[in-house]
Amino acid sequence: MKVTGLALVPPPTAADLPKVTPELLASVLARYSRSNEGLAAILAKVDVQNPDASIDRILKFVDYGHASIGGLTGGLAVALDGVSMWLAYKLFEIAQMADGQESSTRYIAMDAANVSSAEELGIPSDLGPSWRELLASAFAAYHSEYSHLDQLAGAEPQRVRYPAGAKAAVMTRLRKNYALDRARYFIPFATHTNVGLVQTSRMWSQTVKHLASLAQPEARRAADLIREELLRQSPRLLRHSQADKSYEEQARQELAASVAMGRERLSAAPLADEVWVEVAAATPPWLGETQSVAESLRHRPNRYAQQGTATRRMRVVFAWNNLALAELRDLNRHRTGHRYTPLIQAGFYLPPEIDRRNHAALLERQLALTRELLERGSPAYVYSLLLGAQTPFEHSTHADKFIYEAELRTGMGSHFRYAEHLSAALRAFCARVPGAREWIEEGTAEPE
């Protein structure tokens, strides 16, 4: 694992603007809220050659708490190379106000060398050899199915749903993607990926505190490395990023709940689709909603356009019983509202183009190892999961954000499987809000 902080510098077009460090920016804006002098007068008192003295002087004067001004630092960028897909998922789950990106499974090396050691991940020593053997078998299945699916797409091009008039290079890329996206369910959740996040000191402090509270050694190591890197840019505001009792206790209880549910529901059989959607549009008696849902939606030229108050005030909770980890990696990155999953294996998904009978032995071994880790209460059970593992997943947000997600995740280029999930959720939503159906642009995910 390697963690790198990225220091932002102004472009040439902004060379004449005031130069401030992240914490100097936060302190100046804090002083700004306690003054009627204007920004220029405050900056005139700042010694840019000795920003630390200026920061301490301002913070002492305005008496702001660290959390209060931590959001004023602007975005601090951090890149984490060589972390597990589990840790990348956890970072996006925790950092719900961050902007970020993760490496696509289409561009990651798929072999056992691209995984941390059993010791680094906290795999019990006596299970290390069987865990390594499982990973090797999973990667072999991935490569075997990719080759089969690539040949299938070449022999039966109608499966790929090429756009009309597509050039040869585009058709080759789409054929490869067809195979890659269906073989990916064999990828171990322990596989290395890269992830980059940008957020303020305040949010980084909470993220690091949360990571430091988790039972997985990888998470705690990441917390230490991120803190060390960010202290170079924001030493005062990252000082309070050690785990406290509240974070540790909630992490303990959530792990215990996941282990208990995992033991109860553990299975490698395919789990049939179920979707659940709840909508709440109640408003205060003295602040009712006067706009129709149609008026909220019908003026939009595309999914990025503004929606009205009728959908922005409407609360939506949607959930699936069987979201595969492959899709969880994508849907978990939607930053609005709250997402929750116990991260268990209640079933195992494979697309219809793959004959699961050919992989019965692999799935049985994977199930046995996961069961043993769960029986021991080991937090390392997450590293025995493959991306085909199906887990319950819930997202609570507002209707405008749900509609955006549904349109995005069924639109052109969407992965076939999460398009199916979002289409099901959209049908359930429109059954409860029929006035929305006409104005929502549900896509067909063609071409993927």
Secondary structure as UniProt FT lines:
FT   STRAND          2..6
FT   HELIX           12..14
FT   TURN            15..16
FT   HELIX           22..32
FT   TURN            33..34
FT   HELIX           39..44
FT   TURN            48..49
FT   HELIX           51..62
FT   HELIX           66..69
FT   HELIX           70..72
FT   STRAND          76..84
FT   HELIX           85..94
FT   TURN            96..97
FT   STRAND          99..102
FT   HELIX           105..107
FT   HELIX           112..114
FT   HELIX           118..121
FT   HELIX           125..127
FT   HELIX           128..155
FT   HELIX           157..159
FT   TURN            164..165
FT   HELIX           168..183
FT   HELIX           184..186
FT   TURN            189..190
FT   STRAND          191..199
FT   HELIX           201..213
FT   HELIX           217..230
FT   TURN            231..233
FT   TURN            235..240
FT   HELIX           245..265
FT   STRAND          275..280
FT   TURN            285..286
FT   HELIX           293..297
FT   TURN            298..299
FT   TURN            303..304
FT   HELIX           309..312
FT   STRAND          315..324
FT   HELIX           325..331
FT   TURN            332..333
FT   STRAND          338..340
FT   STRAND          347..348
FT   TURN            352..353
FT   HELIX           356..359
FT   HELIX           360..375
FT   TURN            376..377
FT   HELIX           379..384
FT   TURN            387..388
FT   STRAND          389..398
FT   HELIX           399..410
FT   TURN            412..413
FT   HELIX           416..432
FT   HELIX           434..439
//
